[in-house]
Amino acid sequence: MRRGAPALLSAAALITGGLAVASQSAAFATTTTTTTSSTASASTSASAVPTHRLCSQPSKPGYMACEAVVRTDLKAQKTLARHDTPKGFGPADLQAAYNLPKDAGKGATVAIVDANDDPNAEKDLAAYRSQYGLPECSTSNGCFKKTDQDGGTNYPAPDAGWAGEISLDVDMVSAACPQCKILLVEAKSASMDDLGAAVNQAVKQGAKYVSNSYGGSESADDTKADDQYFKHPGVAITVSSGDSGYGVEYPAASPYVTAVGGTSLKKDSSTRGYSESVWGTSAGGDGAGSGCSGYEAKPSWQKDTGCGKRSVADVASVADPATGLAVYDTYQASGWNVYGGTSASSPFIAGVYALAGAPGSGDTPASYPYAHPDQLNDVTSGSNGSCGNYLCQAGKGYDGPTGLGTPNGVSAFTK
C-alpha cells in the first residue's frame, strides 16, 4: 500500500501565515491570542490560540499522522495546588454537555489503536482518573491492558508525539465511559499496514469499540485496506476526520467506520447549558476534516445528494483546542495540558458507542446515527473551508464538518 501525507487543499481553502482573532471559551481563564505561523507543526486554530501538532506529517508514502494538537499558550502543570483543577474540559463537563449516563458501559472494552509506545500510559491514566474521581483502571484490576500489534508485550519504540496522542485517547475514553475497560494496542510503526494489523488485533481480543485517531491522504488502494483492516461487522470503529480543515483523509473515508468530525464547545445560558459550532473557519487553516471521498463508494445509509461517493463526517464532538480537553501526559511532556484535534473526538465517540451497548453482530454501526438523527445535537453554524456547500459549511441536518451532529445521550448510537 502506498500513501503519503494528507492531500493538499485547494488554494481557496488555505491561508498560510494568516492572522485570526476570536473570543475565548468561558472554560478557560486566558486572554485571546493572535499568532502567525509559517511551519507545518505550529498553527493557529479557528479560535486564534497557538497550537503545536503532536505528530509531524508523514515523510514517506504509506504512513499516517496522529490528529492531536496541544495548546502552547497555556503553561503545563506538573502538579496542582490543593483545590485547583486542570485547565480544559474534564469528564463532568463532557458528560453534562452530551447528556451521557455515568454508570453505563460496565464490562465493555474500548480499544485504542496508536503507533509507537507510551511507557507512561498506565501511570498517566491513573493520574487523570484520580484527579476526577473516576474508578481505578489498571492492569492489576483487569481494567487496563496494553499490547503490541501481535498481541504480546514486545512494545515498539517510544515516541513523544504518539505518547501524547495515547494520553489524549485513554483520557477521552475515560471521560465518556468511566466504567469501560481500555485496551491499548500499539503498532510498531505509523504505517497503515501496521496500524491496520493493530485494528485487527483489537478485534481479535474482543473489543467491540475501536478508536483510530490518525489519518493520511486518500489512495486508490483504500478499498483493499477497507477489507483487510476495517470490515468488522458488529464492531464500532471510529476514526478522526482530520485537523487540516476541508479535505478528506483515510481511514475516515472508509464506509466501514464512523468518521468523527469536530466542534467548538462553549458553556452558555441555554437549556442545554452548552453550544457548539464547527471547529474551523471559512478561510481554512486548522479545523475538522470533511468532504467527498475520491475513491470510496457511498454507503447505502448515507443519503446526502451533493456527493456521489462517501461523505465525511458522520457525527462529531468537541475538538477545537481553544475549547479543549484537560489531558495528563508525562512522557517527554510536563503533566496537565489542554489538547484538541479530532483525535479527541474519535475516542470520545467510541466511548459513547460503548455506553449504548454492543452492536448487532452483522451490523455496520456507522449506520446507526442515520436512523436516529433526531437524537443528536444538530450543529448549524460555522465552516471549515470555502467549498461553497454543506460539505464544508454547517447547516440544518447533515453537513460535512459535524455530520448529523453531536451526542445527546446514547440513543443515536444503537440500532
N, C-alpha and C positions, 0 to 999 in steps of 0.2 A: 504494500500500500504506500502511496506517495501522498504527502500532504505538507503544505507549507504554512507560513504564518497566516493569520486571518486576512481574508481578502480586503483590499483597499476599497474604500467607499468612493462614490462619485465626488467630483470636486465640489459640487454644490452642498454635499453633506459634511464637508470638512472645513474646519478653520484651524490653522496652525499658528501657535504663538498668540492666540487671542486673549482678550480680557473679558471677564464676566463678573457681575456682582448681583447678589440676591440676598434676601433676608435669611437669617439663621433660624433653624428649628428651635422651638421652645425647649426642646430636650437638652440643649447644650448651652452652658453659660459662657459662650465665647462670642467675640465680635466677628462681623462679616469680614472676609478676606478677599483681596483681589490679587491674582497671581498671573504670571506669564510663564509658559512652558515652551521649551524648544527641544526636549528629549522625549524618547518613547516611553521612558519609565516614570517620568514625572508629568502630572497633568492637572488640569483644572476641572473640577466637576461642574455639573449644571448649576449647583448652588454656590459655586465660587469658593470652595475650600481646596487647599492644596493637598494632593494625594500622591502616593507612590504605589505603583503596581508591584505586588509581591513577586511575581514571576515575569521574567523577561520574555519577549516574543520568541517563538521558535526560530532557531538558527539554521535548521535543515528540514527538508521535507519529511513528513510522517510524524511530526511531533506536535504536542499540544502545549498550551499555556494555561495556567490556573487563572481564575477570574476574580481574584481578591485584590482589594486595594486598602491601604491604610492611610488615615489622615495624618498629615505631618505638621499641622498647626497646633495639635494638642500634645502636651508633654506626656510621655508614657509614665505610668505609675507602677513601680515595683511592688510597693506596699501601700495600703490605705490607712489613714488615721481612723481611730475609733469613730464609728457612726458615719464615716464617709461612704459614698457609693461610687462605683466606676462611672465615668462619662459614657454616654451612649445608652441605647435602649437595652434593658435586661428582660429576663423571662416574663415577669409580671406585666410589663408594658406590652409585649408582643401577644401574650395570652389575652389581654384586655382588648387590644386593637383588632384582633382577629377572632374574638369570641370563641376561644378554644377551651375544651374541657380540661381540667387539671389532672384527672385521675384515669383517663382512658389510655389505651395502648400498652397496658401491663403485659409483659412477656413477648411483645413484638420486637423483632430485631431490625434496626435500620442500619444498612451498610453504607460506609463512606469509602469511595474509591479515589485515591490520590496517588501521585508519583513520589518516589523517594521516602525517606524515613523521617519521622519526628521522634527523636529519642525521649522527649519530654511529654509526649501526648497524654499519657495516663495521669501523670503528676499535674499537668496544667488543667486537664479536665476536672480533676478533684478540686483544684483551687476555685475554678469557675462555679462548680456546683455548690461548694461550701459557702461561697460568698452570697449566693442567692437562696440558700436553704433548700436546695434540691436533694433528692435521695442520693446516697452514695452509688457511684457507678465505677466499679473497679474489677480488675481481674480476679481478685480474691472472692468477691461475692457473685461472680458469674455474669455481671452486667456488661463489662467491657472486655473486648478481645481484639488483639492486634495480630495480623497475619501477613505474610508475603503473598505474592500473586499465585504461588504454587500451593498455598495452604499451610506453609511451615513458618519457621521463625528465622529464616535467613534473610533478615531485613536488608533493604537496599541502602545505598549511601545516604546519609542525611543531607538535607538541603534547607537552608533558612527560609527561602520563599515558600516552598511547599509545606514546610512545618507551620508557617503562619496560616496557610490555607487549611491544613488539617485542624489547627486550633479553632479556626472560624467554623469549620464544618461540624465538629463534635459539639461545640458550644451551641450552634443553632439547632441541632437535633435535640439537645438537652432542653433548650428553651421551648421548643414546640411540643415535645413529648417527654416529660421528665421521667415517666415510668418505662420508657423504651430501653431495650438493650442496644448497645452500639458495637458494631463490627467494623473495624478499620482495616481495609485491605490496601497494602502499599505495593504499587507497581515498581518494578526495578528501574524503569525509565519513564519519561513522559511521552514515549511513542504511543500511537493509537493502538498498536498491537499489544503492547504490554498493559496499557490501561484497560483495553478490552478483555485481556486474559484475567485481569483483576475483577472486572464485572462478572465474568463467568464464574470465578472463584466465589464471589459473594453469593451468587445464586446457588451454587453448589453447596454452600454451607447453610442454606436455608433462609437467607434473607428474602423477605417479600417486598422490601423497600430499599432501593439502591440509589444513592445520590452521586452525581458526577459534576464537579464544579470546574470544568475545563472546556476548552474549545480550540478549534483551528479552522482554516478555510475549508470550504466545501470542495469535493473532488468527485470525479466520475467513479471512483472506487467505493463511494459511500454505501451504495446498495449492497455491496459484498460485506462491508463491515456491519451493516444492519443485521444481516443473517448470522454472522459469526458471533457478534457480541451483544446485540440489543434485542433480539427476538426471543423474549422470555415471557410467554403467556402466563398470566396470573401474578406477575411481579410489577410493581410500580417503580419505574425507573425515571428519575428526574434528572434534568440537565440544564445548566446555566445557559441563558440565551446569548451571553456575551456582554462586554463592557465598553465597546467602541462605538456605541450608537447604531444608527440604521445600517443593517447589513446582516446576512445570515451566516452562522457558523455551524460546524458539525462537531459533536453529535446532536446538538439541539434540533437539527433538521430531520433527524430520523423519525419516521412515522411510528416507531415503537416506544418512543419516550414522551414524557411530559416536558415540553420546553417551558422553562420558567423565566419570565421577564422580571423587571424591577421597577419599584416605585420610590418616591419620596414620601415618607410617612411623618405627619406632624400632629401633635396634640392640638385640639381645638375645643370650642364650646358646643359642638353639635351633640345630638343624642348619642351617636356612636362614641364621641369623645376624641375622634381622630379623623383626619382627612388624608387623601392620597392623590398624587399626580404622577405622571410619567417621570422616571429618572432619565433626564436628558433635556435637550433644548432643540428648537427648530434650526438652530445654527450648527448643530452637530457637536463633535467633541465626545467626551465621555458620556455614557448613558447605556441603558439596557439595549441589547441587540434585538433586532426584529427584521421581518421582511418575507420575501417569497423565495423559496429554495430554487436553485437552478437545476437540481437533479432528482430530488425525491418526489415520488408521486403523492398526490393529495389523498390522505386517508378518508374513508367513507364518512366518518363522523364530523369532518370539518366542512362547513357549508359556506364560508365566505366566497364571494364571487369575483373578487379583484385579483386573485392569484390562482392560476390553474394547477399549481403544484402545492407542496406542503407549505403552509403558512406558519411562521414563528412570531409570537409565542402562543402558549395555551392558557396559562394562568400567570400570576405574579405575586410578589410580596416585597417588602422593603429591601432596597439595595443601595440607595443613594448614600454615600459616606457622609454627606452633610447632615443626614438624619440617621446616622449609622448605629452600629451594634457594639456593645461592650464585649471585648474578647480578651482572654488571658493567654499569653504566649511568651515563653521564656527561652526558646531555643534560638540563640543569637538575636534575641529580642528582649524588651525591657518590662514585660508584665502586661499591665492593663493598657489597651489601646482601643481606638474606635476604628472598626473595619467596615467595609462595604463591598459593593460589587454584586453581580448576580451569583457569585459564589456563596453569598449569604442566603439568597432566596431559594436555591436548589435544595440544600439540606433541610431548610425550614419546611418547604412543601413536602419533602419526603417524610418528615415527622408528622405533618398533617395527614398524609395518607395513612400512616400507621395509627393515628388516633381514630381514623374512620373504620378501620378493620380490614381484614385480609381480602384482597381482590378475588373475584371469581377465577377459578383455575384456568379457564381458557380465554380470559379477557385481556384486552389491552387497556390498562387503567387510564391512559391518557384520554380515553374517550369519555370517562365519567363526567367531568365538568360540563361537557357539551350537552349532557342530558339534564343538567340542573343549573343552568346559568342564573336563574333567579335566586340561587342560594349563595351567590358571590357578591362582593362589593364591586360594583361597576365603576371603573376609573375612567373619567370622561374628560380630563384636562391634561395638557402637556404633549410634548412630542420629542422624538429622539433624532430627528433629521429633517430633510427637505424633499421627501418623496412626493408630497402633494396629495396623499390619500391616507386611508386608515392604517396602512402598513407601517407608518411611522407616526401617525397622529392619533391621539386618544379621542374617543367619541362614545356615544351611547352604543352599548352592545360590544361586539368583538372588535378589537384593534390589535395591531402587531405588538407594540411595546408591553402591553399588560394582558394580552389575550382576552379571556372572558372576564377577568377581574381577580380580586384577591379573596382569601378565605373569609367567610362569615360563618363560623362554625365549621363542621366537617361534612355536612350533608352533600356538598358538591363533589366529594371525593369517594363516594360509594356508588355502586351500580344503580 
